[in-house]
């Protein structure tokens, strides 16, 4: 069974044309076989590579990054010196595959998707004429019958991505309904219930309507105020994290980070004002991009549903990442807000934060002040998207 996002085969690496490529800003893991090859290199460049390897117990390794949080093999022109000297087949699996992800579960079932952590992927999502779709392909009828639970799961994910991108549904309502459904349908392979999905699907209209009624009972001004009191907590916690010494590389996205430092009074209100100025300039194409971006983000998170303790992890990480993805870009300088390629470059770097365990830094201050549940996220999403046309 092959299940993949339809943009998977559209991707082609643009190499040195990337403004902030995937060779910087995060730990680069090298598989055991490639690590062994690098250790065998005895030329001058090979010795340099070996001097930058941190070896792990399982035989794999990680590159110790050089100045600017860049891979030691990255050249000034942005290309990989290992690729140029020894060939593509001598790259680690991480470097060869990214931003492609292939996940095999329960036999020959393969999930394939692209990560939002690559600026070219974001550009594809923005430029394409159609929405993101999940393709489900079986080798034959036998394959389909033997993997019916996998198909059910994939169809549920496909329904969720379609709902997020459906412009007839307010995005906040689509998102909170999807999150509710994912919690109801979590761990399908741990405790398989063939009737479970049908019950979840049948509950969709009532779930959506119940949240819609609850939010609709709150006066618009009060809703916006309550939402932003919570959103500001998350945004401020994120900016505090950026000022940690270990993550200074990310402050290049914010030429005036000190403007939002902890010493500045009312910085949460400043973030809100910047966001409001930003959304006043968005258009329908921007709105469609955000829906596609969130749909693709959801696809990457949906695989957490295959594992234990997925509920809280998905609820917290997915919800917080959506909020940060929308409240942080307005804080960038004018170049990033007017130059589309610069916007995608910084936006991709923002997504790569997830590989630096930033959520562990964010979770404590957020949970100390609020322990967000579905109702909190419904409130925040409704307030956040209310000013964005088409969302």
Residue pairs with C-beta under 8 A, 6 or more apart in sequence:
1 108
1 109
1 110
1 136
1 137
1 138
1 139
1 143
1 144
1 147
1 150
1 151
2 110
2 112
2 135
2 136
2 137
2 138
3 109
3 110
3 111
3 112
3 134
3 135
3 136
3 137
3 150
3 154
4 110
4 111
4 112
4 113
4 134
4 135
4 137
5 112
5 113
5 114
5 132
5 133
5 134
5 135
5 296
5 299
6 132
6 133
6 134
6 135
7 114
7 121
7 124
7 125
7 128
7 132
7 296
8 100
8 112
8 113
8 114
10 124
10 128
11 99
11 100
11 114
11 118
11 120
11 121
11 124
12 120
13 120
14 120
15 21
15 78
15 79
16 77
16 78
16 79
17 78
18 78
18 119
18 120
18 345
19 119
19 341
19 342
19 345
20 119
20 345
20 346
20 348
20 349
21 74
21 78
22 98
22 99
22 117
22 118
22 352
23 70
23 71
23 73
23 74
23 78
23 80
23 95
24 65
24 68
24 69
24 70
24 71
24 74
24 249
25 69
25 249
25 250
25 349
25 352
25 356
26 69
26 352
26 355
26 356
27 62
27 63
27 65
27 355
27 356
28 62
28 63
28 65
28 71
28 92
28 94
28 95
29 60
29 61
29 62
29 92
29 94
30 38
30 53
30 60
30 61
30 62
30 63
30 92
30 94
31 60
31 92
31 93
31 94
32 58
32 59
32 60
34 90
34 91
34 92
34 93
35 53
35 55
35 59
35 60
35 61
35 92
36 59
37 90
38 46
38 49
38 50
38 53
38 61
39 50
39 53
40 46
41 47
41 49
41 50
45 81
45 85
48 72
49 72
49 73
49 82
52 63
52 64
52 66
52 72
53 61
53 62
53 63
53 64
54 61
54 62
54 63
54 64
55 61
56 62
63 71
63 72
63 73
64 72
65 71
65 72
66 72
68 249
69 249
71 80
73 80
73 81
73 82
74 80
74 81
75 81
75 84
80 91
80 95
82 90
82 91
82 95
83 90
83 91
88 96
98 115
98 117
98 118
99 114
99 115
99 117
99 118
99 120
99 121
100 112
100 113
100 114
100 115
101 111
101 112
101 113
101 114
101 115
101 300
102 110
102 111
102 112
103 110
103 111
103 112
103 303
104 110
104 111
105 111
105 150
105 189
105 306
106 147
106 150
106 189
107 147
109 147
109 150
111 154
111 303
113 296
113 299
113 300
114 121
114 124
114 296
115 121
115 300
115 351
116 122
116 125
116 293
116 296
116 297
116 300
116 347
116 348
116 351
117 348
117 351
117 352
117 354
117 355
118 348
119 341
119 344
119 345
119 347
119 348
120 344
121 296
121 348
122 289
122 293
122 344
122 347
122 348
123 341
123 344
125 132
125 289
125 292
125 293
125 296
126 285
126 289
126 292
126 340
126 344
128 292
131 162
131 165
131 288
131 291
131 292
131 295
132 161
132 165
132 292
132 295
132 296
132 299
133 158
133 161
133 162
134 154
134 157
134 158
134 161
134 299
136 151
136 154
136 155
136 158
138 144
138 147
138 151
144 151
148 194
149 188
149 189
149 192
149 194
152 188
152 194
152 197
153 185
153 188
153 189
153 197
153 305
155 197
156 181
156 185
156 197
156 200
156 201
157 298
157 299
157 302
159 201
160 178
160 181
160 182
160 298
160 302
161 295
161 296
161 298
161 299
163 169
163 174
163 177
163 178
164 171
164 174
164 175
164 178
164 291
164 294
164 295
164 298
165 288
165 291
165 292
165 295
166 174
167 287
167 288
167 291
167 390
169 208
170 382
170 385
170 391
171 290
171 291
171 294
171 381
171 385
171 388
171 391
172 215
172 378
172 381
172 382
172 384
172 385
172 386
172 391
173 208
173 211
173 212
173 215
173 382
175 294
175 322
175 377
175 381
176 211
176 374
176 377
176 378
176 381
177 204
177 207
177 208
177 211
178 298
179 314
179 315
179 318
179 319
179 374
179 377
180 207
180 211
180 374
181 200
181 203
181 204
181 207
182 302
182 305
182 314
183 311
183 314
183 315
183 374
184 200
184 203
185 196
185 197
185 200
185 305
186 305
186 310
186 311
186 314
187 305
187 306
187 307
187 308
187 310
188 196
188 197
188 305
188 306
189 306
190 308
211 378
214 375
214 378
215 223
215 378
215 379
215 382
218 226
220 386
223 379
223 382
223 383
223 386
224 383
224 386
226 379
226 383
227 379
227 380
227 381
227 382
227 383
227 384
228 268
228 272
228 383
230 370
230 372
230 376
230 379
230 380
231 272
231 323
231 327
231 380
231 383
231 384
232 268
232 269
232 271
232 272
233 268
233 365
233 366
233 369
233 370
234 320
234 323
234 324
234 327
234 362
234 366
235 268
235 271
235 323
235 324
235 327
235 328
236 260
236 267
236 268
236 271
237 362
237 365
237 366
238 324
238 328
238 358
238 362
239 257
239 260
239 261
239 267
239 271
240 262
240 365
241 247
241 358
241 361
241 362
242 250
242 251
242 254
242 257
243 251
243 257
243 261
243 262
244 361
247 356
247 358
250 349
250 353
251 257
253 332
253 336
253 346
253 349
253 350
254 260
254 331
254 332
255 333
256 333
258 264
259 267
259 270
260 267
260 270
260 271
260 331
261 267
264 270
271 327
271 330
271 331
274 330
274 331
275 326
275 327
275 330
275 387
276 387
277 330
278 329
278 330
278 337
279 330
279 387
279 388
280 387
281 337
282 388
282 389
283 389
284 389
284 390
287 388
287 389
287 390
287 391
288 390
290 326
290 388
290 391
291 391
293 325
294 322
294 325
297 318
297 321
297 322
297 325
298 318
301 314
301 317
301 318
304 310
304 313
304 314
305 314
315 372
315 373
315 374
315 377
316 359
316 363
316 372
317 354
317 359
319 372
319 377
319 380
320 359
320 362
320 366
320 372
321 351
321 354
322 381
323 380
323 384
324 350
325 347
325 350
325 351
326 384
327 384
328 350
329 336
329 337
329 343
329 346
329 347
329 350
330 337
332 343
332 346
335 342
336 342
336 343
336 346
337 343
366 372
370 376
372 380
385 391
